[in-house]
Every structure is written in structure tokens, then in C-alpha cells.
Amino acid sequence: MSGKTQFDNIYLGLQPTPGRLRLVDSGIGWKATVGEKIFTIPVAEIRKLYWLRAARDYELRIKLRNDATVKFDGFHRNDFETLKEVAKSLYKIPLEMKELSLKGWNWGKTEFEGNYLTFNVQNRPMFEVPMSEVANTNLAGKNEVSLEFMSPEQSDRFGSKKKGFSGDELVEMRFYIPGTTATNADGEEEVAEGEGEKEDGEEVKNAVSVFYETVKTKADLGQVTGESIVLFQEILCLTPRGRYDMDMFPTFLRLRGKTYDYKIVYNNIIKLFLLPKPDDVHVMFVIGLDPPIRQGQTRYPFLVTQFVRDEEIDVLLNLDDETIEEKYEGKLSKKYEAPTYEVISTIFRVLTGRKVTVPGQYRSHHGTSAVKASMKANEGFLYPLEKCFMFIPKPPTFIPHSEVGSVTFSRVGSAATSSVRTFDVKFNMKSGTDYQFSSINREEYTNLEEFLKSKKIKMKSELGDEAPTSYAGLDLSDSEEENTSGGRKRVRVSSPGAPGEEEEESPDEDFIAEDSDSDIEEEYNENYAGSDAGSDAEVLSDDMIEEATKSKK
């Protein structure tokens, strides 16, 4: 047997491009066909060799002495005999054939082998899950654990973030795990399964809890190595709701809550906002994510955290001076003693490389950076920023100026709605999507109008009415008052100089007879009668008109 054997068009793990695999007496080497990527395994590290069916023809699986697993696939059926002889002659290790389960059952037993989760049916593997591809894991139910996988944009198996990936990928898997399991007192090894049994030196735990903790530990292999830079505890999140510990590493951060844990790669953070709340007490720090994190079927493209403006923090970064100067170009400090929101926003800006957006020149009627508004049933604040509109806290809505086709104002300036204190705004997007905000104070209209004009955004009114320019004199108490019957009656407000208004709405006092025994009462008296009643009424009417004319002159 030759001391070197070579196979072409062999794939390493989940790599999308093939390479050349060589087996020599010193070990195994693989080199990509495109690029300069090289992967080697010394012969001393090889523990076992397996041959099994895979998605890309047949696979050579190598189990290392550190319990890690390396996979090469793309082999043909007739390569088995060649590999078997090479493994025996060069490495003195037999090539074992592994049979897969093809029953299609959805119940079985899970095992963790190195950095892989194996699902076995009747002691045969049905499928495997690489722990390096698990982005998050959560307790989805009483006996249910969900595994969320990395998208192509998150995973580094392509060498970098791959945009525009057109294939289909599995994004979530759930395991139902009933019963209890017995573990050693130190909790390191699973010993047996049962329903509440407990032997000497063993501790009985819920099987779902053991599985959940094992997944969290295994998913960190090769990715969550090293110490964190800084840890912020009990950070209040408005979206998603709860308090989380924020553990920041050089390339990613961990959000650890009571129910959900999230791993967020800094490359997935695309926007940062630092927005003061109009109450002058709190400041909100908004983190935009692509792809968003998920809780079940709910997606969260934005994380909205809230801090007290006057609350200060004293932290020491786990970085030496040399790393700060070389890797972070001196943009970080070893120690911080400042308001919490300033420290967190500064660290995020440096680690993610993203700019932090703050409010611009816009000021509301009350001198704040936002206007109070409602989106459907959710109350929040709409921030008119220099390049976008941002509505927070729930649901966080990002509206860039470049995507706004027009802005429609409703219930503004109409005579029928002059007594309403609020108006609505609808953003008509070029994509066809509309965002409507209601219950905005009418005093905010003028400032919003000027801001939209400065950004050259088209405005229109829903009913075609002209929008007012001032609401200073608007008050419900001046326009309506309660009558004695519990209803409302309109109070007329006369406008001096309006032609014909006084004659149309106010009665002419000179027209009313001064004497109670006037001829008008006799005309409508039931005892009054006469053949010439019609002519008398006409004469009386002419006399009164003549008297009214004299009094006016």
C-alpha cells in the first residue's frame, strides 16, 4: 500500500465548497479547491473511524481523542474498501461501518457525542445536530426544549456572513422530554432514567432540565471560549419584557434571563439608538438586529432597554492596556464611572463598530425630542430623527425618511372636528405598507409640519381640509356647555364684521311688541274671529315693519 492516498471533491463538515483530502502516515489533511483554507489532523489525535451514509453520498467520520468529531463527505460507495485498507495500514485503526435508522419514528433517545447531539432509534442514529449551529435554546414548555439554529447570516461556516442565501434551512427544532433522570452528585454524567427513583450517590432531576443545561453547555463549545469583557446585571428590557444579565464578549454578547437566553453576534447588530424619554427621568437604548431574535413564533428585530438617567455605574473592563490600544485603538477605557446608559452605549459603539443615533434638532411643543402617540392599542413615543422616525417601546417601529412616500394627517382643521384635542398621522410607505399613529396632541401639529417640510416629505390631509396653523385658543369649555336637560347645546361665537350673520342668527328685538295686549296675541287667540282677519294681519305687519325701520335709522 502506498504511503499516500488522495480523494477529490470531498467536503469538510458543512463547508459549501469541496476540496482535496489526503491520507498519509503522519495524519489527514484537507485543502479547499477555492481559497487557501487548510485543515489537518495529526495521527496521534485520531481515535476512531466510521463509514456511514450522508446527504452528500458517503461520509468518513473521525472521532478525536478530545471527544470532538470531524466529518468528511462526498465519497462514493466503492471508496469504502480503499479507505478500509488505508486506515488499517497507516493508522492501525479499523474503519467501522455505522448503520442509520430509516424507520421515520419521532421518538427515541438523545445522546451527546462531542459537539454533536445524536437522536437514536433502536440504538441506531437517525439524525445529528451540530451544537456549533445552535444559536439559542429555551424551555418552550413544561417538558419541552426548543433549539434555534443559526441562519446563514449568523453562521461562519461560509467564512463570512453570506447575504442573499437562497436555500432552505432548518431554523427550529423541539424535543419533548418527559420523566426524570438520575445523575451523579456532581451533575456531570447521566446514569439512568426512571420515575422518581434515587440510588446511593445519585440525584434525581427532571430530564428536561438536564437536557436543557447540557445543550447550553455543549452549544458554547468552540464559540464561547475566553472570559467576558464586562457583565451588566439586571438590565431592564421593555421589548422583550423582562430583566436580563448582559454578558459582553469580544465578538458577541449573551442575554441571560429567567426563561430565555440569547446569543447575539455583533455582526447582527445593525442599528443603535440612544433616546431620552420625555419624562426627563429615563433614557432608552435601542439595539436593532438582523436577523431578529425569537421567542417561539414572535420575532424581536429591536431590543429596547431602559435606564434611569441619574443612575451611575462603576465597572472595570476585563482588558489589558495593550489590548485596548492595539485592538480597540484606545476607544475604550480600563475603568468607567459614569451614568449607566453612557457606559453601555459607549461599549456597544466600540465593540459593534456602529454609530449611536441620538435625537437631532426637532423639538416638540413641550420641548422634548418625541411626541406621545399610540400605535393601535399600544402607547409610546414617536421620535422624529434626522434620517428616520422611531416609535418605541412596543412595537418598535423604524421608518426611514427615504422610504416615506407621503404623510397623511387625519382629523385636522375640519369644522366637524374642531372640538377634538388630538389628530392622527399615517405614513404611506413607497413599499405599500402604512403605519398609522393616533392620539397625538393637536399642539404638536405645527412642529411636525415644519419638520416634515424641512425634510421635503410630501404632506396631505385625508379629507382635503386645510390644516390649521394655531390651536392656542382651542378649549372645549368655550365651544360647548351642558344644558339643563343633561345634553349639550352649541354656543354661538359671533365674528364681528361678518355680513348678514347678525340678521340670520339673532332675533330683532324691535320686532317684539312691547305691550302684552298686542294685536299679534289677538290674532292667535282662540276667541278671536273676524271676516277681515287676513287683511288686518297684513296691515299690522306693515306697521311693525315701518316702526322697526324707523328705530334702526
Beta strands, then each sheet from edge to edge (+ up, - down):
strand 1: 4-12
strand 2: 19-24
strand 3: 27-32
strand 4: 38-42
strand 5: 46-53
strand 6: 58-64
strand 7: 69-75
strand 8: 95-97
strand 9: 109-113
strand 10: 116-121
strand 11: 124-130
strand 12: 134-141
strand 13: 144-149
strand 14: 172-176
strand 15: 180-184
strand 16: 190-194
strand 17: 202-206
strand 18: 230-239
strand 19: 242-248
strand 20: 252-256
strand 21: 261-265
strand 22: 269-276
strand 23: 282-295
strand 24: 298-308
strand 25: 312-316
strand 26: 335-339
strand 27: 356-357
strand 28: 371-375
strand 29: 378-384
strand 30: 388-392
strand 31: 397-400
strand 32: 404-410
strand 33: 422-429
strand 34: 434-441
strand 35: 459-461
strand 36: 480-482
strand 37: 488-490
sheet 1: 4+ 3- 2+ 1- 7+ 6- 5+ 8+
sheet 2: 9+ 10- 11+
sheet 3: 12+ 13- 14+
sheet 4: 16+ 15- 17+
sheet 5: 21+ 20- 19+ 18- 24+ 23- 22+ 27+
sheet 6: 25+ 26-
sheet 7: 28+ 29- 30+ 31-
sheet 8: 34+ 33- 32+ 35+
sheet 9: 36+ 37-
end
